[in-house]
Amino acid sequence: MADRDVAIVGGGISGLAALHYLRRQRPEWCVTLFESDRRLGGTIGTDHIDGYSFDWGPNGFLDREPLTLQLCEQLGLTDKIERANDNVSNRFIARGGKLRAVPMSPPKFFTSDILSLKGRLRVMMEPFARRPDGDKDESVYSFVERRIGKEAADYLVQPMVSGVYGGVAERLSLKSCFPIMHTMESEYGSLFKAMIARKKQAKAAGRKSGGPSGPGGWLTSFTGGLSAIIERFEELYRDEIVVGNGVERIEKDADDYRLHLRTGESLTARHVILSLPAYAAAPVVSAVSTTLSNALSAIPYAPISVVCLGYPRESVKRPLDGFGFLVPSKEGLTILGSIWTSSIFADRAPQGRVQFRTMVGGDGDHESVNLSDNDLLARVTSDMDSLLGLQGEPEIVKIYRWSHGIPQFRIGHGELLKQIEAELAWAGNLYVTGNAYYGIGLNDCVKQSHRVVEQIVASESVTKS
């Protein structure tokens, strides 16, 4: 008889969500989560320093996913949910050394200076764009260039891709990153036609239609920062969690799995959920399947540095009446973009102060994560000053470096997933969850963990019947 019914390897949001769903659905099972670090949460964390609240990595989620909102309710966090204020709708893109407002409606787009007149006219020709050659795995850049033109690809979509994925649009898979865009073209032949049709359908159903990149949603966090959800998980499930003692490898042991811990101990489990980053999960499963290990290793990651700065409000010349800005790679700046955190969430900076969360690195820049703090700060403040007009030095600086920051769904990602799924099915009772597979956001992690737990519970029901 196995020592555990389920062992969860990894204590980020995905592993914690899986633990939560297992405790709710099968409270009689023996379930343990193992985390190698001394803390839980992975890239989710919040520091509270001198009246500032700095999020380490992600700073929120979109409130479009019912499962995530339901999870918050189950955790007793509903009263701590904080939606970003209306400034979140005002977004900017740097072009020609100036921040230009992103037009949020067709009339504003036609009069915007974010693209040239020629570029805007090319976007209007989208319904007449040529269809793709076959059903190949096309890059995001190629798709956008083909449908709305090179200028829009360079100044609208590429910075959005780097802001979300830390990625290079020419390398990323459209089907894996933005499957809705691929579906819209396949079904309607045009993104414009698809959006009109979906808007009508959504209106008839009494809901919002969203856009070509995905369903609509509003940026949401928790009072004081995103780490509130990690703290609540730990508070509720501390008896089922082991920190500071990770799983180094697993082996097939008859019908169960044997887990070898860092301390030299071992134990068995009937089911194993790997909620580690793909590169960390690869060596853990190498004794079970080299094919699975190789496929996990093949998922690349982009490095990201999050540079949080605090300034007196009077030290910033430009109005901070928005979410922040993104920087196209053609602008030649170091930074990918900056979020004006104190402009969209309350109490992220002391009264009379402002906070910037600026991202540096990405798949197009693997070197900046290795810069010294002084060099990294100098580059960031120089770029920020050129766009915002900063006076003096920041009064507080906090830098978070992630050498493996964001998984990259490059062209061919779908084939890697097929390999991973096939090997997991062959091994049996082995599962993966996390942001390296079907989506990088918190919502995606919650959905996948819920799906994995449903699979485990269903498999047990079939076995017993």
Secondary structure, 3 states (H helix, E strand, C coil): CCCEEEEEECCCHHHHHHHHHHHHHCCCCCEEEEECCCCCCCCCCEEEECCEEEECCCCCEECCCHHHHHHHHHCCCHHHEEECCHHHHCEEEEECCEEEECCCCHHHHHHCCCCCHHHHHHHHCHHHCCCCCCCCCCEHHHHHHHHHCHHHHHHHHHHHHHHHHCCCCCCEEHHHHCHHHHHHHHHHCCHHHHHHHHHHHHHHHCCCCCECCECCCCEEEECCCCCHHHHHHHHHHHHHEEECCCEEEEEEECCEEEEEECCCCEEEEEEEEECCCHHHHHHHCCCCCHHHHHHHHCCCEEEEEEEEEEEEHHHECCCCCCCEEECCHHHCCCEEEEECHHHHCCCCCCCCEEEEEEEEECCCCCCHHHCCHHHHHHHHHHHHHHHHCECCCCCEEEEEEEEEEEECCECCHHHHHHHHHHHHHHHCCEEECCCCCCCCCHHHHHHHHHHHHHHHHHHHHHHHC
